[in-house]
C-alpha cells in the first residue's frame, strides 16, 4: 500500500495536507486553513476530497470546512473536545478511536494542551502522523487552553510512537523554534547540528516540515523535559514542572 501525501503552503505560514489512497480513490484534507487552496490543489492532482480530518478548532485549521464540504459533500471528522467550535462535524472522535482512509487505518491520539480537545492522526502502516499545532520541529504549540500536566501527557503519547514516524506539523516555525531551543539546551550537539541545517534550508527557501520523531527526541527541548539535564537547567521535580518552565520561557523569548 502506498499513501500519497501532498503538502503545500497556504495562508501566511500554514501548511496544507491532502492525503490520498490510490486504491480506493479517497482523499482526506488534514485541517482546512484555506478552502480555495485545498480545492485548487485537489483539482490539480485529480483527487476527489471525501473527508476532512480536523486536529483542533482554531480558524486556521477548521475555517474552510463549510466551503469544502459544500463543494464536495465530504465527511468531517473532528475532535470531540473541540467539536462544538467546529463547523460541519459528522463524526467526533477521541483518544483510541480509529478513522479509515480506504485500507489505511488511522489511530486518533489525544494531544490536548494547545486546545483542550486537540488530536493527532497516526497512520502506522504509512509511518506518519499529522500533529497539527501540538508539536513542531524543535518546538511545541502554545498552551492556550490546557495545563502543563495535560500537555506533557500529550507529548508523552507522541514520544511513544515508533522513532521512524514522520511528523507533519501545521506551520513553518522551525527557525524561530531553533533559536529558543539552542538557548534552552545549549550543550546539545544534535540540536546545534539540526539548527544549522534549518538555517541553511531556510536560506534556500526550503520547507523544514515534515520532521521525524527520532530527530525531535534528540533535539526538541520540550520532548526532553524528562531528561535530567533539562531538569537541572530549568528546574522542576517532575517532567511536567520542567515542561511548564520551558513553555513559559518560550512564551516570552525574543
C-alpha positions in Angstrom: 0.0 0.0 0.0 1.2 3.5 -0.8 -0.3 6.6 0.8 0.2 9.7 -1.3 0.8 12.9 0.7 0.6 16.3 -1.0 1.9 19.3 1.1 1.5 22.9 0.1 1.9 26.3 1.7 -1.2 28.4 2.5 -2.1 31.5 4.5 0.9 33.2 5.9 2.8 30.3 7.4 0.4 27.2 7.4 1.0 24.0 5.5 -1.9 22.3 3.9 -2.0 18.5 3.5 -4.0 16.3 1.3 -3.6 12.5 1.8 -4.8 10.1 -0.9 -5.3 6.4 -1.1 -4.9 5.4 -4.8 -6.6 2.0 -4.3 -9.9 3.5 -3.0 -9.6 6.9 -4.6 -10.3 8.5 -1.2 -8.7 11.8 -0.3 -8.7 13.5 3.1 -7.9 17.1 4.0 -5.8 17.4 7.1 -7.3 20.6 8.5 -8.8 23.3 6.3 -6.9 26.6 6.7 -7.8 27.8 3.2 -10.7 26.2 1.3 -9.8 27.7 -2.0 -6.3 26.4 -1.8 -7.4 22.9 -0.9 -10.0 22.7 -3.6 -7.5 24.0 -6.2 -4.7 21.6 -5.1 -7.0 18.6 -5.1 -8.3 19.5 -8.6 -4.8 19.9 -9.9 -4.0 16.4 -8.6 -7.2 14.9 -9.9 -8.2 13.8 -6.4 -11.7 13.8 -5.1 -12.0 15.1 -1.5 -14.0 12.6 0.6 -13.1 13.5 4.1 -11.8 16.3 6.3 -9.8 15.4 9.4 -9.6 18.4 11.8 -6.9 18.4 14.5 -8.5 21.3 16.5 -10.9 24.2 16.4 -8.7 27.2 15.5 -9.9 29.0 12.4 -6.6 28.5 10.6 -7.3 24.7 10.9 -11.1 24.4 10.6 -12.1 27.6 8.8 -12.5 26.0 5.4 -14.7 23.2 6.5 -18.1 24.5 5.3 -16.9 25.6 1.9 -15.1 22.3 1.2 -18.0 20.3 2.4 -20.4 22.3 0.3 -18.2 21.8 -2.8 -17.5 18.1 -2.3 -20.1 16.5 0.1 -17.2 15.2 2.2 -17.5 13.8 5.7 -15.9 15.9 8.5 -14.1 14.2 11.3 -13.1 16.3 14.3 -12.0 16.1 17.9 -14.8 15.6 20.3 -13.4 18.0 22.8 -13.4 20.9 20.2 -16.4 19.8 18.1 -18.7 22.4 19.5 -16.5 25.1 17.9 -16.0 23.4 14.5 -18.4 23.7 11.6 -19.9 20.7 9.8 -18.8 17.9 12.1 -20.2 14.5 11.1 -18.1 12.4 13.4 -16.5 13.4 16.7 -13.5 11.3 17.8 -11.2 11.0 20.7 -8.2 9.0 22.1 -8.2 5.5 20.8 -10.8 5.9 18.1 -10.0 4.7 14.6 -10.5 6.5 11.3 -10.2 4.9 7.9 -8.9 6.2 4.6 -9.5 3.4 2.2 -7.5 0.5 3.5 -5.4 2.7 5.8 -6.3 2.6 9.5 -5.7 5.8 11.4 -5.3 6.0 15.2 -6.6 9.1 17.0 -4.3 10.4 19.7 -5.3 12.9 22.4 -2.7 15.7 22.2 -4.7 18.3 24.2 -2.9 21.3 25.6 -2.8 23.8 22.7 -6.5 23.5 22.8 -8.3 21.2 25.2 -9.5 18.8 22.5 -6.6 18.8 20.1 -6.0 15.4 18.5 -3.4 13.9 16.1 -3.8 11.3 13.4 -1.3 8.4 13.3 -1.2 6.1 10.2 1.0 3.3 11.4 1.0 1.5 8.0 2.5 4.6 6.4 4.6 5.5 9.4 3.3 9.1 9.5 1.4 11.3 12.0 -0.3 14.6 11.5 0.1 16.5 14.7 -1.4 19.9 14.0 -0.1 22.5 16.4 0.7 20.1 19.2 4.3 19.5 18.2 6.6 21.4 15.8 10.2 20.7 14.7 12.2 21.9 17.7 9.1 23.2 19.4 5.5 22.7 20.5 2.3 24.7 20.4 1.4 27.5 22.8 -0.6 26.3 25.7 -3.7 28.3 25.1 -6.3 26.1 26.9 -4.6 23.2 28.6 -2.4 22.7 31.6 1.3 21.6 31.8 0.3 18.2 33.1 -2.1 17.7 30.2 0.3 18.9 27.6 3.2 16.8 28.8 0.9 13.7 28.8 0.1 14.6 25.2 3.7 14.9 24.2 4.5 11.6 26.0 1.9 9.9 23.8 3.7 11.2 20.7 7.1 10.3 22.2 5.9 6.7 22.4 5.3 6.4 18.7 7.9 4.5 16.6 11.0 6.6 16.3 10.9 6.4 12.5 7.5 8.1 12.4 7.4 11.1 10.1 5.7 14.0 11.8 3.7 16.6 9.8 3.1 19.8 11.6 0.9 22.7 10.5 3.2 25.7 10.4 6.7 26.8 9.3 8.0 27.9 12.7 11.3 25.9 12.8 13.8 28.7 12.5 12.3 30.7 15.4 11.9 27.5 17.4 15.5 26.7 16.8 16.7 29.9 18.4 14.9 29.2 21.6 15.9 25.5 21.6 19.6 26.4 21.4 19.1 28.9 24.3 17.2 26.3 26.3 19.6 23.4 25.7 23.0 24.9 24.7 25.1 21.9 25.2 23.1 19.6 22.9 25.3 18.8 19.9 22.5 17.1 18.0 20.4 20.3 18.4 23.2 22.6 17.2 23.6 20.5 14.1 19.9 20.5 13.5 19.6 24.2 14.0 22.4 24.9 11.5 20.7 22.7 9.0 17.4 24.6 9.5 19.2 27.9 8.8 20.7 26.6 5.6 17.4 25.1 4.4 15.5 28.3 5.1 18.2 30.3 3.3 17.4 28.2 0.3 13.7 28.8 0.9 13.1 25.1 1.7 10.5 23.7 4.0 11.5 22.2 7.3 8.3 20.2 7.7 8.0 17.2 8.0 10.4 16.0 10.6 11.0 12.6 12.2 10.3 11.6 15.7 13.8 10.4 16.1 15.2 13.8 15.3 12.9 15.5 17.7 13.6 13.1 20.5 17.3 14.0 20.2 16.9 17.8 19.8 13.5 19.2 20.7 13.8 20.7 24.3 10.1 20.2 25.0 10.3 16.5 24.3 13.4 16.4 26.6 11.6 17.7 29.6 12.0 14.3 31.3 15.8 14.4 30.8 17.8 15.1 34.0 20.0 17.7 32.2 16.9 19.7 31.3 15.6 19.4 34.9 18.9 20.6 36.2 18.9 23.6 33.9 15.3 24.6 34.1 14.2 23.3 37.5 11.2 21.1 38.4 10.9 17.9 40.3 8.9 16.3 37.5 8.8 16.4 33.7 5.6 18.3 34.0 7.2 21.1 36.0 10.2 21.2 33.7 7.9 21.4 30.7 6.0 24.2 32.3 9.2 26.2 32.9 10.3 25.7 29.3 6.9 26.6 27.9 6.7 29.8 30.0 10.2 30.8 28.9 9.4 30.3 25.2 6.3 32.4 25.6 8.4 35.5 26.5 11.5 34.6 24.4 12.7 37.2 21.9 
